Amino acid sequence: MINHLEGSLERMESRLQGLGFTVGENDTIIGPSSSEGVGDISPLRLSLSPTDRSPRVEDVDDTDWGNIYTSPPPGSIRSSASRSPSPHMPNLFGQSSQPQAAVPCFNVPRYLGGILNSGCFSMISQEGLEWIAQKTGGESMDHLTRLVLTEERDGFIADYPLHCISPRRVFCPLPPQEHIIRLVERYLEDFNVTFPLFRQSDLLLLFERAHLDMRFQSPGQWAIMNAVLAVAYMLPDNGASKQPDHQKSWLLLKNALEAVNELYLGPPDLRGLQGLLVMVVLFMAASAARPCSFLISVAIHISDQLGLGTTEDISIFTEEEKQERQTVFWLAYCLDREISFRFGEPPVQNDEAISAALPLDAPNCLVYSMPTIDRAGTFSAFASACKLAQIRGEIYQRLYSASATDRPFHQILASVGDLDRKLQAWKDSLPSEFQPESPTLFHSPPVSLILLHMHHTYHNCMIAIHSLIAARGINSAQDLSDHPGYTINPDSLSNPRVLLSASLTSKAARASIGLMKYLPKDDISLGLTMYFPTVALRTLASSIVRNPRDTGQIYNMRILDQAEAFLSSTCSDTTSEGMKRLVKNCAEFRSLAERAMKECY
């Protein structure tokens, strides 16, 4: 019997030595070094608790464990005064004088995993986590997956020590696989065509059955999955019912928000950036200013880290990858300018930090490439929308930023004239059939949401540019000369349209109100669009209150009456909270204008 046991032990030692392990005289198994040709395998130094450690392991510096745990592991805090009070907290403010120790990778011989091959695999790799889940049934995986990443990145732990610092909570489980497929198809058909963040093949691959477990998802992937499904539940005919499921959408959005800290504190990730932008759209549709401002700042931060706005080091990407990165960057840029305009916040993205040229080609989406009548080829609505976003950023910077509030009046006049000229040049660059106020543009269905948004944005820019002059009651050169803050300057009247600001703002407001008949039906598109008629209604009512004796205000009052009647009839057929808010705002503005008219006469 003893001879049999000794023979078994000798065979085991021989097997371990063949795998690269060294068996010492003290029966301690020491892992192979990298020089022994078995990969980059670090010494295996595990112990169950501080009291179970051998004297040899006790001498190991505790700072090595700061690279494994993002929070102190259970039972690891010592009372010794000679140790650091937080031995597992990484040094965030300085580098240690000692060379950084290799990160233990918890290697397991492949033959234990049923693989007839030499070498090892890491327990904290994707392969290792799947092996543990198979052996344990997944019951003991939760704590481990909260401590480690499922993606392999060289050296990211030292650069991002707070990454994955808190576990993700799940407020709502993902729907069944067959339901997910219908939701993703609805998202691609109704939302991704107008907001082309994803390639269809990439998004479908992400939602394969094998990838749905949160434990195997990176923060970016988890954010995308939940944000996309949250949008899909808000779309009509979402695969489950004809009506949007607001409760389900909100819970999935909360799932996605759980990954935001990891996205911000972790390595820059294009997928994480895409997930953040989807969340921004959802909050913008709900007119939630603070979440929009926070999320877009995180998104722009990641975009800068990825270098999306520059032309450096793009040769390493394929043409398809370059197109995707370019599209994601300019969509983030447009959202940043949109949020700045809507909520009066300074934009996050600095134009001076951008070296990327405007996109010449539309994304891989047919709705942005439109055939033209008077020009050969197609019209790229995406490039025009990006150019309009640049003009909006300039409007905010030169007229509404903190640095623009104390400028002399003649400089404001000059800026208004210059910005109006740029906006008209943008309008003239469009094919005639796609220009704002084109008489036949929206007569044939279906209505292009891209063009509808561009036209609303154009009228909104006109209102923003000229309202600063119109609010001062300047309608002629005589009014201008009588203004106390005006000093004669040749540049201030380089564009004579500044003397028509009052009529131009009213005209733009009427045109924007006229587009209300094409308001989209789904809650997200409606929430994004209703901002424009709200501003137009307020502008028209302000014009009446400011100058109620003008005979032209009678026509403006009739427009307000018609708008309220139209919205009231539309609201009776919908449960949309956004539409109800729009009807309420319209009634308030019309009431103020009507009171001013009655007091005048």
C-alpha positions in Angstrom: 0.0 0.0 0.0 2.8 2.4 1.0 4.7 1.6 -2.2 1.5 2.3 -4.2 1.1 5.7 -2.5 4.7 6.6 -3.1 4.4 5.7 -6.7 1.3 7.8 -7.1 3.0 10.8 -5.4 6.0 10.4 -7.7 3.8 10.3 -10.8 1.9 13.4 -9.5 5.2 15.3 -8.9 6.4 14.3 -12.4 3.1 15.5 -13.9 3.4 18.9 -12.0 7.0 19.3 -13.1 5.9 18.6 -16.6 3.4 21.4 -16.4 6.1 23.8 -15.2 5.6 23.7 -11.4 8.5 23.1 -9.0 8.0 20.9 -6.0 10.4 21.8 -3.2 11.6 19.9 -0.2 9.0 21.6 2.1 6.2 20.3 -0.1 5.3 23.8 -1.3 4.3 24.0 -4.9 5.9 27.0 -6.6 4.4 28.2 -9.9 6.7 28.6 -12.9 8.3 31.8 -13.8 7.8 33.5 -17.2 11.3 32.3 -18.2 10.2 28.7 -18.1 8.1 29.0 -21.2 4.6 28.5 -19.7 3.2 32.0 -20.3 3.2 34.9 -17.9 2.3 33.0 -14.8 2.6 34.8 -11.5 3.3 32.9 -8.2 0.1 31.6 -6.7 0.0 33.2 -3.2 -3.5 32.4 -1.8 -4.5 32.0 1.8 -7.9 31.7 3.4 -7.3 34.3 6.1 -4.5 36.2 7.7 -4.2 33.6 10.5 -3.9 30.7 8.0 -0.9 32.2 6.2 2.5 30.5 6.5 5.5 32.6 7.7 6.8 32.8 4.1 3.6 34.3 2.8 3.3 36.7 5.7 6.4 38.5 4.5 4.8 39.4 1.2 3.9 43.2 0.9 0.2 43.7 1.1 0.2 46.4 -1.5 0.3 43.7 -4.2 -3.4 43.0 -3.3 -4.4 46.5 -4.2 -4.2 45.5 -7.8 -6.7 42.7 -7.3 -9.4 44.1 -5.0 -11.1 47.4 -5.6 -12.4 47.2 -2.0 -10.8 45.4 1.0 -11.6 41.7 0.9 -13.3 40.2 3.9 -11.1 39.5 6.9 -8.1 41.3 5.5 -7.8 44.3 7.8 -5.0 44.1 10.3 -4.5 45.8 13.6 -0.7 46.2 13.4 0.4 49.8 13.8 3.3 49.3 11.4 0.9 48.6 8.5 -1.0 51.1 6.5 -4.5 51.8 7.9 -5.8 50.8 4.5 -3.4 48.3 3.0 -5.7 47.5 0.1 -6.3 51.1 -1.0 -4.2 51.9 -4.1 -1.9 54.9 -4.0 -3.8 57.5 -6.2 -1.5 60.5 -5.7 2.0 59.1 -6.1 4.0 56.2 -7.3 5.7 53.8 -5.0 9.5 53.7 -5.0 9.3 49.9 -5.2 8.8 48.3 -8.6 5.2 47.3 -9.2 4.6 43.6 -8.6 3.0 41.4 -11.2 -0.7 41.0 -10.9 -1.6 37.4 -9.8 -3.6 35.8 -12.5 -4.9 32.7 -10.6 -3.9 30.2 -13.3 -5.4 26.8 -13.5 -3.9 23.8 -15.4 -6.0 23.3 -18.6 -6.3 19.5 -17.9 -8.5 20.3 -14.9 -10.9 22.1 -17.3 -11.1 18.9 -19.5 -8.8 20.3 -22.1 -6.1 17.9 -23.3 -3.4 20.6 -23.7 -0.5 21.8 -21.7 -0.4 25.3 -20.1 -2.9 27.1 -17.9 -5.8 29.5 -18.2 -6.6 32.3 -15.8 -9.6 31.9 -13.4 -10.5 35.6 -13.9 -10.5 35.5 -17.7 -13.6 34.9 -19.7 -12.6 31.2 -20.1 -12.0 30.9 -16.4 -15.3 32.5 -15.3 -17.2 30.2 -17.7 -15.4 27.2 -16.3 -16.2 28.2 -12.7 -19.8 28.8 -13.6 -20.0 25.3 -15.2 -18.5 23.7 -12.2 -20.5 25.5 -9.5 -23.7 26.2 -11.3 -23.1 29.9 -11.1 -24.1 30.1 -7.4 -20.8 31.4 -6.1 -19.9 33.7 -9.0 -21.5 37.0 -7.9 -18.8 38.2 -5.5 -16.0 37.2 -7.9 -17.4 39.0 -10.9 -17.9 42.2 -8.9 -14.2 42.2 -8.2 -12.7 41.5 -11.6 -13.2 42.6 -15.1 -14.3 40.3 -17.9 -12.3 42.2 -20.4 -8.5 41.7 -20.6 -6.6 45.0 -20.8 -2.9 45.4 -20.3 -2.1 47.5 -17.2 -5.5 49.2 -16.9 -5.7 48.5 -13.1 -2.8 50.8 -12.4 -4.3 53.5 -14.6 -7.9 53.1 -13.4 -7.8 52.0 -9.8 -11.4 53.0 -9.0 -12.9 51.1 -11.9 -15.6 48.6 -10.9 -15.6 50.0 -7.4 -19.3 49.4 -6.8 -21.4 46.5 -7.9 -24.1 46.9 -10.5 -27.7 46.6 -9.2 -30.3 45.0 -11.4 -33.7 46.7 -11.2 -35.3 44.7 -13.9 -34.2 41.4 -15.6 -33.8 41.3 -19.3 -36.9 40.0 -21.2 -36.9 36.6 -22.8 -34.7 36.0 -25.8 -37.5 35.9 -28.4 -38.9 39.1 -27.0 -35.5 40.8 -27.1 -35.2 40.0 -30.8 -38.4 41.8 -31.6 -37.4 44.8 -29.5 -34.0 45.1 -31.1 -35.5 44.9 -34.6 -38.0 47.6 -33.6 -35.1 49.8 -32.3 -33.2 49.3 -35.6 -36.2 50.1 -37.8 -37.6 53.1 -35.9 -34.8 54.7 -33.9 -31.4 53.7 -35.2 -32.2 54.9 -38.7 -32.5 58.5 -37.4 -29.9 58.2 -34.7 -27.4 55.8 -36.4 -25.1 54.9 -33.5 -24.8 51.2 -34.2 -24.1 48.9 -37.0 -26.9 46.4 -37.3 -24.6 43.4 -37.3 -22.8 44.6 -34.1 -26.0 45.2 -32.2 -27.5 41.8 -33.1 -24.3 40.1 -32.1 -24.4 41.8 -28.7 -27.9 40.4 -28.0 -27.0 36.8 -28.7 -28.2 34.3 -26.1 -24.7 33.5 -24.9 -24.0 37.2 -24.2 -27.0 38.1 -22.1 -25.6 37.3 -18.6 -24.6 40.5 -16.8 -21.6 38.7 -15.2 -20.0 38.4 -18.6 -20.7 41.9 -19.8 -18.3 44.9 -19.8 -19.9 48.1 -18.5 -20.2 49.5 -22.0 -22.0 46.3 -23.2 -24.3 46.3 -20.2 -25.2 49.9 -20.7 -25.9 49.4 -24.4 -28.2 46.4 -23.9 -30.3 48.1 -21.3 -30.5 51.5 -23.0 -31.4 50.0 -26.3 -34.2 47.9 -24.7 -35.4 51.0 -22.8 -35.8 52.9 -26.0 -37.5 50.0 -27.7 -40.1 49.8 -25.0 -40.9 53.4 -25.6 -41.6 52.9 -29.3 -45.1 51.9 -30.5 -45.7 48.3 -31.4 -42.7 47.3 -29.4 -43.3 43.6 -29.8 -45.2 43.2 -26.5 -48.1 45.7 -27.0 -49.2 48.6 -29.2 -48.6 51.1 -26.3 -45.2 52.1 -24.9 -44.3 50.5 -21.6 -43.0 53.4 -19.6 -42.4 51.4 -16.4 -40.3 48.7 -18.1 -38.4 51.4 -20.0 -37.6 53.3 -16.8 -36.3 50.2 -15.0 -34.1 49.2 -17.8 -32.7 52.7 -18.0 -31.9 52.4 -14.3 -30.0 49.2 -15.1 -28.0 51.1 -17.7 -27.3 54.0 -15.3 -25.6 51.5 -12.9 -22.7 51.2 -15.3 -22.1 55.0 -15.6 -19.6 55.1 -12.7 -17.6 52.3 -14.3 -17.7 54.0 -17.7 -16.4 57.2 -16.3 -13.7 55.8 -13.9 -12.7 52.9 -16.2 -10.8 52.8 -19.5 -12.3 54.7 -22.4 -14.7 52.5 -24.3 -16.5 53.2 -27.6 -19.4 50.9 -26.6 -19.7 52.7 -23.3 -19.8 56.0 -25.2 -22.6 54.7 -27.5 -24.6 53.6 -24.5 -24.2 57.0 -22.8 -25.5 58.7 -25.9 -28.6 56.5 -26.0 -29.3 57.4 -22.4 -28.8 61.1 -23.2 -31.5 60.9 -25.8 -34.0 59.3 -23.4 -33.5 62.0 -20.8 -33.6 64.7 -23.4 -37.0 63.4 -24.5 -38.1 63.8 -20.9 -36.7 67.3 -20.7 -34.5 66.3 -17.8 -31.8 68.9 -17.8 -29.4 67.7 -15.1 -29.1 64.1 -16.2 -28.6 65.3 -19.8 -25.8 67.7 -18.8 -24.0 65.1 -16.6 -24.2 62.2 -19.1 -23.1 64.3 -22.1 -20.1 65.6 -20.1 -19.1 62.0 -19.4 -19.7 61.0 -23.0 -17.5 63.9 -24.4 -14.8 63.1 -21.8 -14.7 59.5 -23.2 -14.8 60.8 -26.7 -11.8 63.0 -26.1 -9.9 60.1 -24.5 -10.6 57.9 -27.5 -9.4 60.7 -29.8 -12.6 60.7 -31.9 -12.4 64.4 -32.7 -8.9 64.2 -34.0 -7.3 62.9 -37.2 -4.3 61.3 -35.4 -3.7 57.5 -35.4 -6.7 56.7 -37.6 -4.7 54.7 -40.1 -4.9 51.6 -37.8 -8.7 51.4 -38.3 -10.6 49.9 -41.2 -12.8 52.1 -43.3 -15.9 50.7 -41.6 -14.4 51.4 -38.2 -13.4 55.0 -39.2 -17.0 55.6 -40.4 -18.4 54.3 -37.1 -16.1 56.4 -35.0 -16.8 59.5 -37.1 -20.5 59.0 -36.8 -20.4 58.5 -33.1 -18.3 61.6 -32.6 -20.6 63.9 -34.6 -23.7 62.6 -33.0 -22.2 63.3 -29.6 -21.2 66.8 -30.8 -24.8 67.5 -32.1 -26.3 66.3 -28.8 -23.9 68.5 -26.9 -25.0 71.6 -28.8 -28.6 70.6 -28.5 -28.4 70.3 -24.7 -26.6 73.6 -24.5 -29.3 75.4 -26.5 -32.2 73.8 -24.7 -31.1 74.1 -21.1 -28.8 77.2 -21.3 -25.7 75.2 -20.4 -22.3 75.9 -21.9 -21.3 73.2 -24.4 -18.8 70.6 -23.2 -17.0 70.0 -26.4 -14.6 72.8 -27.4 -14.4 73.5 -31.1 -10.8 74.4 -30.8 -10.0 70.9 -29.7 -11.5 69.4 -32.9 -9.3 68.6 -35.9 -11.7 66.2 -37.6 -13.4 67.7 -40.7 -17.2 67.6 -41.2 -18.4 64.3 -42.5 -18.8 64.2 -46.2 -20.6 61.0 -46.4 -23.8 60.0 -44.7 -23.7 57.1 -42.2 -24.7 53.6 -43.5 -28.3 54.6 -43.4 -30.4 55.5 -46.4 -32.5 58.1 -44.7 -29.6 60.5 -44.5 -28.8 60.2 -48.3 -31.6 61.9 -50.2 -31.9 62.1 -54.0 -32.1 65.6 -55.3 -34.0 67.1 -58.3 -31.8 70.0 -59.3 -28.4 68.4 -58.5 -26.6 65.3 -59.6 -26.1 62.6 -56.9 -27.5 62.7 -53.4 -27.8 65.2 -50.6 -26.1 64.3 -47.3 -28.5 65.5 -44.5 -26.0 64.3 -41.9 -23.3 66.7 -42.9 -25.7 69.6 -43.1 -27.1 68.7 -39.6 -23.5 68.7 -38.2 -22.8 72.1 -39.8 -26.0 73.5 -38.3 -24.9 72.2 -34.9 -21.6 74.2 -35.3 -23.6 77.4 -36.0 -25.7 76.7 -32.9 -22.6 76.5 -30.8 -21.4 79.8 -32.2 -24.8 81.4 -31.4 -24.5 80.4 -27.8 -20.9 81.4 -27.5 -21.3 84.9 -29.1 -24.8 85.8 -27.8 -25.7 83.9 -24.6 -22.5 82.8 -22.9 -21.3 84.5 -19.7 -18.6 86.4 -21.7 -21.2 87.8 -24.1 -23.5 89.3 -21.5 -21.5 92.4 -20.8 -20.6 93.3 -24.4 -21.5 96.7 -25.8 -24.7 96.9 -27.8 -23.0 97.7 -31.1 -21.0 94.5 -30.8 -24.1 92.5 -30.2 -25.6 94.0 -33.3 -22.5 93.0 -35.3 -22.7 89.5 -34.0 -26.4 89.2 -34.8 -25.7 90.3 -38.3 -22.8 87.9 -38.8 -24.6 84.9 -37.4 -27.7 85.7 -39.5 -25.5 85.7 -42.6 -23.9 82.4 -41.7 -27.4 80.8 -41.1 -28.6 82.1 -44.4 -25.5 80.7 -46.1 -26.3 77.3 -44.6 -29.9 77.5 -45.8 -28.7 78.3 -49.4 -26.3 75.3 -49.3 -29.3 73.0 -49.2 -31.0 71.8 -52.4 -34.0 74.0 -53.0 -36.5 71.3 -52.4 -35.1 70.6 -48.9 -34.7 74.2 -47.7 -36.9 75.5 -44.8 -40.2 76.9 -45.8 -40.2 74.9 -49.1 -43.9 74.7 -50.1 -43.9 71.1 -51.3 -41.5 69.4 -48.8 -43.8 67.6 -46.5 -46.8 67.2 -48.7 -46.1 63.6 -49.6 -45.8 61.0 -46.8 -43.8 59.7 -45.1 -42.4 62.8 -43.4 -38.6 62.7 -43.0 -37.9 63.2 -39.3 -34.4 64.3 -40.1 -35.6 67.1 -42.3 -38.3 68.0 -39.9 -35.8 68.3 -37.1 -33.4 70.4 -39.3 -36.2 72.8 -40.2 -37.3 73.2 -36.6 -33.7 73.8 -35.6 -33.3 76.4 -38.4 -36.3 78.4 -37.2 -35.1 78.0 -33.6 -31.8 79.5 -34.5 -33.5 82.4 -36.2 -35.5 83.1 -33.1 -32.4 82.8 -30.9 -30.3 85.2 -33.1 -32.9 88.0 -33.6 -34.8 87.9 -30.3 -32.0 89.9 -28.5 -32.7 92.8 -30.9 -36.5 92.3 -31.1 -36.8 92.4 -27.3 -35.4 96.0 -27.3 -38.2 97.2 -29.6 -35.9 98.1 -32.5 -37.9 98.0 -35.7 -36.2 100.8 -37.7 -33.1 102.8 -38.0 -34.7 105.6 -36.0 -35.4 103.1 -33.1 -31.8 102.1 -33.3 -30.4 105.6 -33.1 -32.7 106.4 -30.1 -31.4 103.3 -28.2 -29.3 104.6 -25.2 -26.7 101.8 -25.6 -26.0 102.3 -29.3 -22.9 104.0 -30.6 -22.3 104.5 -34.3 -20.1 101.7 -35.6 -19.9 100.7 -39.3 -19.7 97.0 -38.5 -22.9 97.0 -36.5 -25.1 97.6 -39.6 -23.1 95.5 -42.0 -26.2 93.2 -42.3 -29.4 95.4 -42.6 -31.6 92.4 -41.6 -30.8 93.3 -38.0 -33.4 96.1 -38.3 -36.0 93.5 -39.2 -35.4 91.3 -36.1 -38.9 91.7 -34.7 -40.6 90.6 -38.0 -38.0 87.8 -38.5 -38.6 86.3 -35.1 -42.4 86.3 -35.6 -42.0 84.8 -39.1 -39.8 82.0 -37.7 -42.2 81.3 -34.9 -45.1 81.1 -37.2 -43.2 78.7 -39.5 -42.2 76.5 -36.5 -45.8 76.4 -35.3 -46.9 75.5 -38.8 -44.8 72.3 -38.6 -46.8 71.1 -35.6 -49.1 69.2 -37.9 -46.2 66.9 -38.6 -45.4 66.1 -35.0 -44.2 62.5 -34.6 -46.4 60.0 -32.7 -44.0 58.0 -30.6 -43.1 59.4 -27.2 -39.3 59.7 -27.8 -39.5 61.6 -31.0 -42.4 63.8 -29.7 -40.4 64.6 -26.5 -37.4 65.6 -28.6 -39.5 67.7 -31.0 -42.0 69.5 -28.7 -39.3 71.9 -27.5 -39.4 73.7 -30.8 -43.1 74.6 -31.0 -43.0 75.5 -27.3 -40.3 78.1 -28.0 -42.2 79.3 -31.0 -45.5 79.7 -29.1 -43.7 81.7 -26.4 -42.0 83.9 -28.9 -45.2 84.7 -30.7 -47.0 85.5 -27.4 -44.1 87.7 -26.3 -44.3 89.6 -29.5 -48.0 90.3 -28.9 -47.5 91.3 -25.3 -44.6 93.6 -26.2 -46.5 95.5 -29.0 -50.2 94.7 -28.8 -51.2 97.8 -30.9 -49.4 96.5 -34.0 -52.1 95.5 -36.5 -50.0 92.4 -37.5 -50.5 91.0 -34.0 -54.1 90.2 -34.8 -52.9 87.6 -37.3 -50.4 86.3 -34.7 -53.3 85.9 -32.2 -55.2 83.9 -34.7 -52.2 81.6 -35.1 -52.2 81.0 -31.4 -55.9 80.2 -31.3 -55.5 77.7 -34.2 -52.5 76.1 -32.5 -54.4 75.6 -29.2 -57.4 74.1 -31.1 -55.2 71.7 -33.0 -53.2 70.6 -30.0 -56.3 70.1 -27.9 -57.9 67.8 -30.5 -54.7 65.9 -30.9 -54.2 65.5 -27.2 -57.6 63.8 -26.8 -56.3 60.8 -28.8 -53.1 60.3 -27.0 -51.8 59.4 -23.5 -48.4 61.2 -24.0 -47.4 63.4 -21.1 -45.3 65.5 -23.5 -48.3 66.3 -25.6 -50.2 67.3 -22.5 -47.4 69.6 -21.4 -47.4 71.2 -24.9 -51.1 71.8 -24.8 -50.8 73.4 -21.3 -48.0 75.7 -22.4 -49.9 76.8 -25.5 -53.0 77.6 -23.4 -50.9 79.7 -21.0 -49.2 81.6 -23.8 -52.4 82.3 -25.6 -54.1 83.5 -22.4 -51.3 86.0 -21.8 -51.4 87.3 -25.3 -55.2 87.6 -25.2 -55.1 89.5 -22.0 -52.6 92.0 -23.5 -54.8 92.5 -26.5 -57.9 93.2 -24.4 -56.1 95.6 -22.1 -54.8 97.5 -25.2 -58.2 97.9 -26.8 
